[in-house]
Amino acid sequence: MSDKSNLPALSKQVTELVLAGSLSHAEEAFAEAADQYGDLAVVEVLNNIPPQVTALHMAGFDGGKMSLTTLLVPPKVWADSLAFIAATWPDDQIEDDPERIAESLFAHIHGVAFATDDDERRNELLAAASATDHGATIFAILFSLAPKEILEVASEVISKGPYLTGQTSSDSDIVPVAIALAQASEDGWDRALFELFPEFRHSADLADAEYDDDPDAEPSILQRSTKELLYRLRKQVPSTRTARTSRRTVGTNIFS
């Protein structure tokens, strides 16, 4: 950014617009900054606004490609913002329609990770997102929508390593995300896998695991449900309370 003296003002402007619900105006501010100073201006602002504000902003676009934030958000910033994504989910929706929330979360993750064809950026995004506890829970939520296919991918990862093809018994949209995560971060893949299947602690054990999709059958594999994982993620939302002060700054306490 050629004139960094404008950065604090732009960060404050974007934060206030997002908190006021004016996401389109926040995007306009980003677009104007990008036109005037280049894309790095948007990156610098995203590095300087609170992660809960970034979460609000990006959630409004569902990871859509029309958002400059989606295209330019730094991996670490995105990873931090994901910690707050569950804060706006109403309890009754988690209770009554957990799959709908999970599908919305999938749209966000997929939209950001696959916003461009840049494999290096995708790997950095997925590695950063899955390196945290809340990130592992988020990917487990996505995988809970297609557990049988995830076990099939896990078997391929074990047997073929980086040469996996991702062929499964269905054409689930979850599979490409699972494969991309496994390729981006072995540790992140394992953490998400074991968050979904908590009895397993070694990937090799999953090679022989079989998933029975008969709802009346006795489950042979302990698997956390989508609803249980959503509540786990809710508990992982950080507190944004500021200690030893009664003064609220922009972006503070909005999720407390």
Accessible surface in RSA format (square Angstrom, percent):
REM  Atomic radii and reference values for relative SASA: ProtOr
REM  Chains: A
REM  Algorithm: Lee & Richards
REM  Probe-radius: 1.40
REM  Slices: 20
REM RES _ NUM      All-atoms   Total-Side   Main-Chain    Non-polar    All polar
REM                ABS   REL    ABS   REL    ABS   REL    ABS   REL    ABS   REL
RES MET A   1    29.17  15.1   0.28   0.2  28.89  68.8   1.64   1.4  27.53  36.5
RES SER A   2   104.83  88.6  59.49  79.4  45.34 104.4  58.13 123.8  46.71  65.4
RES ASP A   3    60.62  42.5  57.79  57.5   2.83   6.7  20.85  49.1  39.77  39.7
RES LYS A   4   130.12  63.5 119.42  73.3  10.70  25.5  67.14  60.4  62.98  67.1
RES SER A   5    87.83  74.2  55.54  74.1  32.29  74.4  55.34 117.8  32.49  45.5
RES ASN A   6    55.35  38.2  54.20  52.4   1.15   2.8  12.51  30.1  42.84  41.4
RES LEU A   7    21.69  12.1  21.69  15.5   0.00   0.0  21.69  15.2   0.00   0.0
RES PRO A   8    90.43  65.9  79.31  72.3  11.12  40.4  86.21  71.2   4.22  26.2
RES ALA A   9    67.24  61.8  54.83  84.6  12.41  28.2  61.98  87.3   5.26  13.9
RES LEU A  10    19.50  10.9  16.76  12.0   2.74   6.9  18.99  13.3   0.51   1.4
RES SER A  11    12.76  10.8  12.36  16.5   0.39   0.9  12.45  26.5   0.30   0.4
RES LYS A  12   116.17  56.7 109.26  67.0   6.90  16.4  86.04  77.4  30.12  32.1
RES GLN A  13    84.32  47.2  80.73  59.0   3.60   8.6  27.05  57.6  57.28  43.4
RES VAL A  14     0.00   0.0   0.00   0.0   0.00   0.0   0.00   0.0   0.00   0.0
RES THR A  15     5.73   4.1   5.73   5.8   0.00   0.0   2.64   3.5   3.10   4.7
RES GLU A  16    73.56  42.2  67.03  50.7   6.53  15.5  28.79  55.7  44.77  36.5
RES LEU A  17    41.14  22.9  40.66  29.1   0.48   1.2  41.14  28.9   0.00   0.0
RES VAL A  18     4.67   3.1   0.00   0.0   4.67  11.2   0.00   0.0   4.67  12.7
RES LEU A  19    62.03  34.5  30.15  21.6  31.87  80.1  31.34  22.0  30.69  82.6
RES ALA A  20    80.85  74.3  39.94  61.6  40.91  93.1  53.05  74.7  27.80  73.6
RES GLY A  21    56.18  69.3   0.00   N/A  56.18  69.3  30.03  82.4  26.15  58.6
RES SER A  22    32.57  27.5  26.32  35.1   6.25  14.4   6.72  14.3  25.86  36.2
RES LEU A  23    38.62  21.5  36.59  26.2   2.02   5.1  36.59  25.7   2.02   5.4
RES SER A  24    68.93  58.2  62.57  83.5   6.36  14.6  45.98  97.9  22.95  32.2
RES HIS A  25    96.66  52.8  93.99  65.3   2.67   6.8  63.06  65.0  33.60  39.1
RES ALA A  26     0.00   0.0   0.00   0.0   0.00   0.0   0.00   0.0   0.00   0.0
RES GLU A  27    20.24  11.6  19.00  14.4   1.24   3.0  16.61  32.1   3.63   3.0
RES GLU A  28    94.00  54.0  91.09  68.9   2.90   6.9  36.31  70.2  57.69  47.1
RES ALA A  29     6.38   5.9   1.64   2.5   4.74  10.8   4.71   6.6   1.67   4.4
RES PHE A  30     0.00   0.0   0.00   0.0   0.00   0.0   0.00   0.0   0.00   0.0
RES ALA A  31    38.85  35.7  37.94  58.6   0.91   2.1  38.78  54.6   0.07   0.2
RES GLU A  32   116.94  67.1 112.77  85.3   4.17   9.9  44.04  85.2  72.91  59.5
RES ALA A  33     5.62   5.2   1.74   2.7   3.88   8.8   5.02   7.1   0.60   1.6
RES ALA A  34    16.48  15.2   7.64  11.8   8.83  20.1   7.84  11.0   8.64  22.9
RES ASP A  35   128.74  90.2  92.57  92.1  36.17  85.5  32.20  75.8  96.54  96.3
RES GLN A  36   129.94  72.7  97.27  71.1  32.67  77.8  33.43  71.2  96.52  73.2
RES TYR A  37    44.45  20.8  20.35  11.6  24.10  62.7  19.30  14.5  25.15  31.0
RES GLY A  38    30.58  37.7   0.00   N/A  30.58  37.7  28.37  77.8   2.21   5.0
RES ASP A  39    76.75  53.8  70.96  70.6   5.79  13.7  17.97  42.3  58.78  58.6
RES LEU A  40   117.91  65.7 117.22  83.9   0.70   1.7 117.22  82.3   0.70   1.9
RES ALA A  41     0.00   0.0   0.00   0.0   0.00   0.0   0.00   0.0   0.00   0.0
RES VAL A  42     0.00   0.0   0.00   0.0   0.00   0.0   0.00   0.0   0.00   0.0
RES VAL A  43    33.45  22.0  33.45  30.3   0.00   0.0  33.45  29.1   0.00   0.0
RES GLU A  44    34.73  19.9  34.11  25.8   0.62   1.5  20.93  40.5  13.79  11.3
RES VAL A  45     0.00   0.0   0.00   0.0   0.00   0.0   0.00   0.0   0.00   0.0
RES LEU A  46     1.42   0.8   0.07   0.0   1.35   3.4   0.07   0.0   1.35   3.6
RES ASN A  47    85.29  58.8  55.02  53.2  30.27  72.9  15.54  37.4  69.74  67.4
RES ASN A  48    91.26  62.9  59.29  57.3  31.97  77.0  14.03  33.8  77.22  74.6
RES ILE A  49    10.64   6.1   0.47   0.4  10.17  24.5   1.83   1.3   8.82  23.9
RES PRO A  50    37.54  27.4  31.18  28.4   6.35  23.1  37.06  30.6   0.47   2.9
RES PRO A  51    45.86  33.4  44.91  40.9   0.95   3.4  45.86  37.9   0.00   0.0
RES GLN A  52    12.86   7.2  12.86   9.4   0.00   0.0   0.00   0.0  12.86   9.8
RES VAL A  53     0.00   0.0   0.00   0.0   0.00   0.0   0.00   0.0   0.00   0.0
RES THR A  54     0.08   0.1   0.02   0.0   0.06   0.1   0.06   0.1   0.02   0.0
RES ALA A  55     7.36   6.8   2.39   3.7   4.97  11.3   6.15   8.7   1.21   3.2
RES LEU A  56    53.41  29.7  47.38  33.9   6.03  15.1  48.36  34.0   5.05  13.6
RES HIS A  57     0.17   0.1   0.17   0.1   0.00   0.0   0.00   0.0   0.17   0.2
RES MET A  58     0.44   0.2   0.39   0.3   0.05   0.1   0.38   0.3   0.06   0.1
RES ALA A  59    47.22  43.4  31.70  48.9  15.52  35.3  33.94  47.8  13.28  35.2
RES GLY A  60    50.05  61.7   0.00   N/A  50.05  61.7  17.86  49.0  32.19  72.1
RES PHE A  61    36.93  18.5  26.45  16.4  10.48  27.3  31.18  18.9   5.75  16.5
RES ASP A  62    70.62  49.5  64.64  64.3   5.98  14.1  20.05  47.2  50.57  50.4
RES GLY A  63     1.42   1.7   0.00   N/A   1.42   1.7   0.19   0.5   1.23   2.8
RES GLY A  64    16.76  20.7   0.00   N/A  16.76  20.7  16.76  46.0   0.00   0.0
RES LYS A  65   135.02  65.9 122.52  75.2  12.50  29.8  72.07  64.9  62.95  67.1
RES MET A  66   141.17  73.1 105.09  69.5  36.08  85.9 115.17  97.9  26.00  34.4
RES SER A  67     0.00   0.0   0.00   0.0   0.00   0.0   0.00   0.0   0.00   0.0
RES LEU A  68    40.07  22.3  39.91  28.6   0.16   0.4  40.07  28.1   0.00   0.0
RES THR A  69     0.01   0.0   0.01   0.0   0.00   0.0   0.01   0.0   0.00   0.0
RES THR A  70     0.11   0.1   0.06   0.1   0.06   0.1   0.00   0.0   0.11   0.2
RES LEU A  71    56.02  31.2  50.25  36.0   5.77  14.5  50.27  35.3   5.75  15.5
RES LEU A  72    32.87  18.3  28.47  20.4   4.40  11.1  30.05  21.1   2.82   7.6
RES VAL A  73     0.00   0.0   0.00   0.0   0.00   0.0   0.00   0.0   0.00   0.0
RES PRO A  74    19.09  13.9  15.96  14.6   3.13  11.4  19.09  15.8   0.00   0.0
RES PRO A  75    31.13  22.7  31.13  28.4   0.00   0.0  31.13  25.7   0.00   0.0
RES LYS A  76   135.88  66.3 134.46  82.5   1.42   3.4 106.48  95.8  29.40  31.3
RES VAL A  77    16.31  10.7  14.58  13.2   1.73   4.2  16.31  14.2   0.00   0.0
RES TRP A  78     0.00   0.0   0.00   0.0   0.00   0.0   0.00   0.0   0.00   0.0
RES ALA A  79     1.27   1.2   1.19   1.8   0.07   0.2   1.22   1.7   0.04   0.1
RES ASP A  80    45.41  31.8  43.31  43.1   2.10   5.0  11.21  26.4  34.20  34.1
RES SER A  81     2.09   1.8   1.90   2.5   0.19   0.4   0.09   0.2   2.00   2.8
RES LEU A  82     1.38   0.8   0.90   0.6   0.48   1.2   1.30   0.9   0.08   0.2
RES ALA A  83     4.95   4.5   4.63   7.1   0.32   0.7   4.63   6.5   0.32   0.8
RES PHE A  84    12.17   6.1  10.82   6.7   1.35   3.5  10.82   6.6   1.35   3.9
RES ILE A  85    17.68  10.1  12.20   9.1   5.49  13.2  15.41  11.1   2.27   6.2
RES ALA A  86     0.16   0.1   0.02   0.0   0.14   0.3   0.02   0.0   0.14   0.4
RES ALA A  87    30.58  28.1   3.37   5.2  27.21  61.9   5.42   7.6  25.16  66.7
RES THR A  88    82.87  58.9  56.74  57.5  26.13  62.3  47.25  63.5  35.62  53.9
RES TRP A  89    34.24  13.7  29.64  14.3   4.60  10.8  13.81   7.4  20.43  33.2
RES PRO A  90    66.88  48.7  56.40  51.4  10.48  38.1  66.88  55.2   0.00   0.0
RES ASP A  91    84.82  59.4  78.73  78.4   6.08  14.4  29.76  70.0  55.06  54.9
RES ASP A  92    92.32  64.7  84.92  84.5   7.39  17.5  38.05  89.6  54.26  54.1
RES GLN A  93    55.98  31.3  51.08  37.3   4.90  11.7  18.15  38.6  37.83  28.7
RES ILE A  94     0.00   0.0   0.00   0.0   0.00   0.0   0.00   0.0   0.00   0.0
RES GLU A  95    83.97  48.2  76.16  57.6   7.81  18.6  35.51  68.7  48.45  39.6
RES ASP A  96   115.15  80.7  81.25  80.9  33.90  80.2  32.42  76.3  82.73  82.5
RES ASP A  97    53.63  37.6  52.80  52.5   0.83   2.0  16.16  38.0  37.47  37.4
RES PRO A  98    12.63   9.2  12.63  11.5   0.00   0.0  12.63  10.4   0.00   0.0
RES GLU A  99    85.86  49.3  85.86  65.0   0.00   0.0  39.96  77.3  45.90  37.5
RES ARG A 100   152.40  64.0 149.58  76.3   2.81   6.7  31.10  42.5 121.30  73.5
RES ILE A 101     5.65   3.2   3.32   2.5   2.34   5.6   5.43   3.9   0.23   0.6
RES ALA A 102     0.00   0.0   0.00   0.0   0.00   0.0   0.00   0.0   0.00   0.0
RES GLU A 103    98.30  56.4  93.66  70.9   4.63  11.0  29.83  57.7  68.47  55.9
RES SER A 104    54.39  46.0  47.23  63.0   7.16  16.5  29.27  62.3  25.12  35.2
RES LEU A 105     4.27   2.4   0.35   0.3   3.92   9.8   3.79   2.7   0.47   1.3
RES PHE A 106    30.73  15.4  30.73  19.0   0.00   0.0  30.73  18.6   0.00   0.0
RES ALA A 107    39.50  36.3  31.64  48.8   7.86  17.9  36.31  51.1   3.19   8.4
RES HIS A 108     6.33   3.5   6.33   4.4   0.00   0.0   4.80   4.9   1.53   1.8
RES ILE A 109     0.00   0.0   0.00   0.0   0.00   0.0   0.00   0.0   0.00   0.0
RES HIS A 110    64.24  35.1  64.23  44.6   0.01   0.0  34.32  35.4  29.93  34.8
RES GLY A 111    14.44  17.8   0.00   N/A  14.44  17.8  14.04  38.5   0.39   0.9
RES VAL A 112     1.60   1.1   0.00   0.0   1.60   3.9   0.00   0.0   1.60   4.3
RES ALA A 113     3.03   2.8   0.04   0.1   2.98   6.8   0.04   0.1   2.98   7.9
RES PHE A 114    46.80  23.4  38.24  23.7   8.56  22.3  38.51  23.3   8.29  23.7
RES ALA A 115     8.37   7.7   1.17   1.8   7.21  16.4   1.19   1.7   7.19  19.0
RES THR A 116    49.63  35.3  40.04  40.6   9.59  22.9  44.54  59.8   5.09   7.7
RES ASP A 117   138.79  97.2 116.52 116.0  22.27  52.7  38.04  89.5 100.74 100.5
RES ASP A 118    73.18  51.3  62.22  61.9  10.96  25.9  25.53  60.1  47.65  47.5
RES ASP A 119    91.40  64.0  87.55  87.1   3.85   9.1  30.24  71.2  61.16  61.0
RES GLU A 120   122.06  70.1 115.58  87.4   6.48  15.4  41.75  80.7  80.32  65.6
RES ARG A 121    41.32  17.3  39.95  20.4   1.37   3.3  24.88  34.0  16.44  10.0
RES ARG A 122    33.53  14.1  32.84  16.7   0.68   1.6   5.39   7.4  28.14  17.1
RES ASN A 123    60.41  41.7  59.72  57.7   0.70   1.7  13.98  33.6  46.43  44.9
RES GLU A 124    85.16  48.9  78.26  59.2   6.91  16.4  34.44  66.6  50.72  41.4
RES LEU A 125     0.36   0.2   0.36   0.3   0.00   0.0   0.36   0.2   0.00   0.0
RES LEU A 126     0.05   0.0   0.05   0.0   0.00   0.0   0.05   0.0   0.00   0.0
RES ALA A 127    33.09  30.4  29.73  45.9   3.36   7.6  30.01  42.3   3.07   8.1
RES ALA A 128    23.98  22.1  12.78  19.7  11.20  25.5  21.67  30.5   2.32   6.1
RES ALA A 129     0.21   0.2   0.00   0.0   0.21   0.5   0.03   0.0   0.18   0.5
RES SER A 130     0.04   0.0   0.04   0.1   0.00   0.0   0.00   0.0   0.04   0.1
RES ALA A 131    61.56  56.6  42.79  66.0  18.77  42.7  45.24  63.7  16.32  43.2
RES THR A 132    37.32  26.5  32.78  33.2   4.54  10.8  37.32  50.1   0.00   0.0
RES ASP A 133    95.10  66.6  87.31  86.9   7.79  18.4  23.94  56.4  71.16  71.0
RES HIS A 134    23.01  12.6  22.66  15.7   0.35   0.9  10.41  10.7  12.60  14.7
RES GLY A 135     0.00   0.0   0.00   N/A   0.00   0.0   0.00   0.0   0.00   0.0
RES ALA A 136     5.65   5.2   5.65   8.7   0.00   0.0   5.65   8.0   0.00   0.0
RES THR A 137     0.46   0.3   0.46   0.5   0.00   0.0   0.00   0.0   0.46   0.7
RES ILE A 138     0.03   0.0   0.03   0.0   0.00   0.0   0.03   0.0   0.00   0.0
RES PHE A 139     0.12   0.1   0.12   0.1   0.00   0.0   0.12   0.1   0.00   0.0
RES ALA A 140     0.00   0.0   0.00   0.0   0.00   0.0   0.00   0.0   0.00   0.0
RES ILE A 141     0.00   0.0   0.00   0.0   0.00   0.0   0.00   0.0   0.00   0.0
RES LEU A 142     0.00   0.0   0.00   0.0   0.00   0.0   0.00   0.0   0.00   0.0
RES PHE A 143     0.00   0.0   0.00   0.0   0.00   0.0   0.00   0.0   0.00   0.0
RES SER A 144    10.58   8.9   0.10   0.1  10.48  24.1   0.10   0.2  10.48  14.7
RES LEU A 145    53.23  29.6  20.98  15.0  32.25  81.1  24.26  17.0  28.98  78.0
RES ALA A 146     7.33   6.7   4.53   7.0   2.80   6.4   7.33  10.3   0.00   0.0
RES PRO A 147    15.55  11.3  15.55  14.2   0.00   0.0  15.55  12.8   0.00   0.0
RES LYS A 148    73.58  35.9  73.30  45.0   0.29   0.7  32.99  29.7  40.59  43.2
RES GLU A 149    22.91  13.2  22.91  17.3   0.00   0.0   0.25   0.5  22.66  18.5
RES ILE A 150     0.05   0.0   0.05   0.0   0.00   0.0   0.05   0.0   0.00   0.0
RES LEU A 151     8.75   4.9   6.66   4.8   2.09   5.3   6.88   4.8   1.87   5.0
RES GLU A 152    47.70  27.4  41.69  31.5   6.01  14.3  35.39  68.4  12.32  10.1
RES VAL A 153     0.14   0.1   0.00   0.0   0.14   0.3   0.14   0.1   0.00   0.0
RES ALA A 154     0.79   0.7   0.50   0.8   0.28   0.6   0.62   0.9   0.16   0.4
RES SER A 155    40.54  34.3  39.77  53.1   0.78   1.8  13.60  29.0  26.94  37.7
RES GLU A 156    21.64  12.4  21.08  15.9   0.56   1.3  14.47  28.0   7.17   5.9
RES VAL A 157    32.55  21.4  28.19  25.5   4.36  10.5  28.19  24.5   4.36  11.8
RES ILE A 158    64.91  36.9  34.33  25.6  30.58  73.7  40.69  29.3  24.22  65.7
RES SER A 159    86.58  73.2  46.25  61.7  40.34  92.9  47.66 101.5  38.93  54.5
RES LYS A 160    86.54  42.2  74.98  46.0  11.56  27.5  58.30  52.5  28.25  30.1
RES GLY A 161    25.58  31.5   0.00   N/A  25.58  31.5  22.93  62.9   2.65   5.9
RES PRO A 162   108.64  79.2  85.91  78.3  22.73  82.6  92.24  76.2  16.39 101.9
RES TYR A 163   178.33  83.3 162.91  92.7  15.43  40.1 121.33  91.2  57.00  70.3
RES LEU A 164    16.90   9.4   2.76   2.0  14.14  35.5   2.76   1.9  14.14  38.1
RES THR A 165    80.80  57.5  48.30  49.0  32.50  77.5  55.56  74.6  25.24  38.2
RES GLY A 166    11.49  14.2   0.00   N/A  11.49  14.2   0.80   2.2  10.69  23.9
RES GLN A 167   138.37  77.4 121.51  88.8  16.87  40.2  41.74  88.8  96.64  73.3
RES THR A 168    33.15  23.6   0.97   1.0  32.18  76.7   6.04   8.1  27.11  41.0
RES SER A 169    75.95  64.2  32.39  43.2  43.55 100.3  42.64  90.8  33.30  46.7
RES SER A 170    48.34  40.8  27.27  36.4  21.07  48.5  39.03  83.1   9.31  13.0
RES ASP A 171   138.46  97.0 114.35 113.8  24.11  57.0  49.76 117.1  88.70  88.5
RES SER A 172    28.19  23.8  14.07  18.8  14.12  32.5  19.93  42.4   8.26  11.6
RES ASP A 173    97.04  68.0  90.93  90.5   6.11  14.4  15.94  37.5  81.10  80.9
RES ILE A 174     9.92   5.6   9.92   7.4   0.00   0.0   9.92   7.1   0.00   0.0
RES VAL A 175     9.78   6.4   9.78   8.9   0.00   0.0   9.78   8.5   0.00   0.0
RES PRO A 176    63.66  46.4  57.20  52.1   6.45  23.5  61.11  50.5   2.54  15.8
RES VAL A 177     0.12   0.1   0.12   0.1   0.00   0.0   0.12   0.1   0.00   0.0
RES ALA A 178     0.00   0.0   0.00   0.0   0.00   0.0   0.00   0.0   0.00   0.0
RES ILE A 179    26.11  14.9  26.11  19.5   0.00   0.0  26.11  18.8   0.00   0.0
RES ALA A 180     9.04   8.3   6.96  10.7   2.08   4.7   9.04  12.7   0.00   0.0
RES LEU A 181     0.00   0.0   0.00   0.0   0.00   0.0   0.00   0.0   0.00   0.0
RES ALA A 182    16.42  15.1   1.56   2.4  14.87  33.8   1.83   2.6  14.59  38.7
RES GLN A 183   102.96  57.6  67.59  49.4  35.37  84.2  26.17  55.7  76.80  58.2
RES ALA A 184    22.95  21.1   0.00   0.0  22.95  52.2   1.21   1.7  21.74  57.6
RES SER A 185    21.88  18.5  14.76  19.7   7.12  16.4   9.89  21.1  11.99  16.8
RES GLU A 186   137.20  78.8 128.13  96.9   9.07  21.6  45.47  87.9  91.74  74.9
RES ASP A 187    90.58  63.4  84.42  84.0   6.16  14.6  36.24  85.3  54.34  54.2
RES GLY A 188     0.58   0.7   0.00   N/A   0.58   0.7   0.36   1.0   0.22   0.5
RES TRP A 189     4.33   1.7   4.33   2.1   0.00   0.0   2.46   1.3   1.87   3.0
RES ASP A 190    32.38  22.7  32.38  32.2   0.00   0.0   7.79  18.3  24.59  24.5
RES ARG A 191    72.66  30.5  64.53  32.9   8.13  19.4  30.83  42.1  41.83  25.4
RES ALA A 192     0.00   0.0   0.00   0.0   0.00   0.0   0.00   0.0   0.00   0.0
RES LEU A 193     0.45   0.3   0.45   0.3   0.00   0.0   0.45   0.3   0.00   0.0
RES PHE A 194    31.18  15.6  28.69  17.8   2.49   6.5  28.96  17.6   2.22   6.3
RES GLU A 195    24.80  14.2  22.53  17.0   2.27   5.4   2.08   4.0  22.72  18.6
RES LEU A 196     0.00   0.0   0.00   0.0   0.00   0.0   0.00   0.0   0.00   0.0
RES PHE A 197     0.00   0.0   0.00   0.0   0.00   0.0   0.00   0.0   0.00   0.0
RES PRO A 198    21.32  15.5  13.10  11.9   8.22  29.9  13.21  10.9   8.11  50.4
RES GLU A 199   116.39  66.8  84.07  63.6  32.32  76.9  32.67  63.2  83.72  68.4
RES PHE A 200    30.87  15.4  30.18  18.7   0.69   1.8  30.87  18.7   0.00   0.0
RES ARG A 201   144.79  60.8 129.97  66.3  14.82  35.3  64.97  88.8  79.82  48.4
RES HIS A 202   125.13  68.4 121.86  84.7   3.27   8.4  78.47  80.9  46.66  54.3
RES SER A 203    30.85  26.1  25.54  34.1   5.32  12.2  21.83  46.5   9.02  12.6
RES ALA A 204    66.27  60.9  57.07  88.1   9.19  20.9  57.45  80.9   8.82  23.4
RES ASP A 205    72.57  50.8  59.85  59.6  12.72  30.1  16.80  39.5  55.77  55.6
RES LEU A 206     1.07   0.6   0.00   0.0   1.07   2.7   0.00   0.0   1.07   2.9
RES ALA A 207    43.04  39.6  23.43  36.2  19.61  44.6  23.43  33.0  19.61  51.9
RES ASP A 208   127.56  89.4 104.08 103.6  23.47  55.5  37.11  87.3  90.45  90.2
RES ALA A 209    23.47  21.6   1.39   2.2  22.08  50.2  10.55  14.9  12.92  34.2
RES GLU A 210   142.32  81.7 132.61 100.3   9.71  23.1  50.73  98.1  91.59  74.8
RES TYR A 211    67.78  31.6  46.97  26.7  20.81  54.1  18.31  13.8  49.47  61.0
RES ASP A 212    76.44  53.5  54.05  53.8  22.39  52.9  21.60  50.8  54.83  54.7
RES ASP A 213    94.58  66.3  72.68  72.3  21.90  51.8  25.63  60.3  68.96  68.8
RES ASP A 214    70.35  49.3  60.36  60.1   9.99  23.6  22.68  53.4  47.68  47.5
RES PRO A 215   127.92  93.2  87.12  79.4  40.80 148.3 100.62  83.1  27.30 169.7
RES ASP A 216   135.38  94.8  99.80  99.3  35.58  84.1  34.35  80.9 101.03 100.8
RES ALA A 217    33.06  30.4  14.77  22.8  18.29  41.6  23.37  32.9   9.69  25.7
RES GLU A 218   153.50  88.1 133.26 100.8  20.24  48.2  59.47 115.0  94.03  76.8
RES PRO A 219   102.34  74.6  78.06  71.2  24.28  88.2  85.34  70.5  16.99 105.6
RES SER A 220    88.38  74.7  49.13  65.6  39.25  90.4  52.93 112.7  35.45  49.7
RES ILE A 221    18.23  10.4   9.18   6.8   9.04  21.8  11.14   8.0   7.08  19.2
RES LEU A 222    94.20  52.5  86.12  61.6   8.09  20.3  91.07  64.0   3.14   8.4
RES GLN A 223    49.36  27.6  26.64  19.5  22.72  54.1   8.95  19.0  40.42  30.7
RES ARG A 224    42.59  17.9  42.04  21.4   0.56   1.3   4.07   5.6  38.52  23.3
RES SER A 225    56.33  47.6  51.06  68.1   5.27  12.1  45.91  97.8  10.42  14.6
RES THR A 226    10.83   7.7   7.52   7.6   3.31   7.9   1.69   2.3   9.14  13.8
RES LYS A 227    67.91  33.1  67.09  41.2   0.81   1.9  33.56  30.2  34.35  36.6
RES GLU A 228    80.78  46.4  74.58  56.4   6.20  14.8  32.67  63.2  48.11  39.3
RES LEU A 229     0.00   0.0   0.00   0.0   0.00   0.0   0.00   0.0   0.00   0.0
RES LEU A 230     0.00   0.0   0.00   0.0   0.00   0.0   0.00   0.0   0.00   0.0
RES TYR A 231    68.14  31.8  67.83  38.6   0.31   0.8  58.85  44.2   9.30  11.5
RES ARG A 232    78.89  33.1  76.43  39.0   2.46   5.9  17.54  24.0  61.35  37.2
RES LEU A 233     0.21   0.1   0.21   0.2   0.00   0.0   0.21   0.1   0.00   0.0
RES ARG A 234    61.78  25.9  55.63  28.4   6.15  14.6  31.95  43.7  29.84  18.1
RES LYS A 235   178.16  86.9 141.88  87.1  36.27  86.4  93.84  84.5  84.31  89.8
RES GLN A 236    56.83  31.8  38.31  28.0  18.52  44.1  29.46  62.7  27.37  20.8
RES VAL A 237    29.81  19.6  11.60  10.5  18.21  43.9  11.60  10.1  18.21  49.4
RES PRO A 238    54.82  39.9  42.08  38.4  12.74  46.3  52.04  43.0   2.77  17.2
RES SER A 239    84.32  71.2  50.04  66.8  34.27  79.0  51.80 110.3  32.52  45.6
RES THR A 240    19.78  14.1   6.55   6.6  13.23  31.5  14.39  19.3   5.39   8.1
RES ARG A 241   168.29  70.7 144.21  73.5  24.08  57.3  50.27  68.7 118.02  71.5
RES THR A 242    71.69  51.0  54.42  55.2  17.27  41.2  45.96  61.7  25.73  38.9
RES ALA A 243    86.00  79.1  59.76  92.2  26.24  59.7  69.92  98.5  16.08  42.6
RES ARG A 244   247.96 104.1 195.43  99.6  52.53 125.1  84.80 115.9 163.16  98.9
RES THR A 245    66.30  47.2  33.61  34.1  32.69  77.9  29.68  39.9  36.62  55.4
RES SER A 246   121.97 103.1  82.82 110.5  39.15  90.2  57.26 121.9  64.70  90.6
RES ARG A 247   170.36  71.5 157.62  80.3  12.74  30.3  69.23  94.6 101.13  61.3
RES ARG A 248   172.27  72.3 146.45  74.7  25.82  61.5  47.06  64.3 125.22  75.9
RES THR A 249    64.00  45.5  53.41  54.1  10.60  25.3  46.73  62.8  17.27  26.1
RES VAL A 250    65.42  43.1  45.73  41.4  19.69  47.4  52.04  45.2  13.38  36.3
RES GLY A 251     3.05   3.8   0.00   N/A   3.05   3.8   0.47   1.3   2.57   5.8
RES THR A 252    19.53  13.9  13.43  13.6   6.09  14.5   3.15   4.2  16.37  24.8
RES ASN A 253    29.75  20.5  21.19  20.5   8.55  20.6   1.47   3.5  28.28  27.3
RES ILE A 254    66.84  38.0  31.39  23.4  35.45  85.4  39.14  28.2  27.70  75.2
RES PHE A 255    36.22  18.1   7.46   4.6  28.76  74.8  13.32   8.1  22.91  65.6
RES SER A 256    65.58  55.4   3.13   4.2  62.44 143.8  29.98  63.8  35.60  49.9
END  Absolute sums over single chains surface
CHAIN  1 A    12538.8       9936.3       2602.5       6449.8       6089.0
END  Absolute sums over all chains
TOTAL         12538.8       9936.3       2602.5       6449.8       6089.0
